[in-house]
Amino acid sequence: TGGYRGIVIYHLSQYDYVAFDRACTFDWEKDCAQTEVDEDNIFLVCSCCESKYLITDGSPVEGPAPRSLRQYSTYFDGTYLYVSNQ
């Protein structure tokens, strides 16, 4: 939950996480413009326009998407992961 179409959290390394809004940046108002993690856990793929984004930084690598996914701030204190839009 959260974000416009949900949030994807990816564990980069032991203490590093990234979080992205699942809303595709191309035709984001369409109901189907929601990204899903691909089977290899490398890309987020839009079910509408088939744009692909790198899961590590949210940048578009294929398709009509004009910009990166919205990234949220993350902070891991060793026990809890905090995600915010600040």
Secondary structure, DSSP 8 states (H G I E B T S, - for coil): --TTT-EEEEE-SSS-EEEEE-B-SSSTTSTT-BEEE-TTSSEEEETTT--EEETTT--EEESS--S---EEEEEE-SS-EEEE--
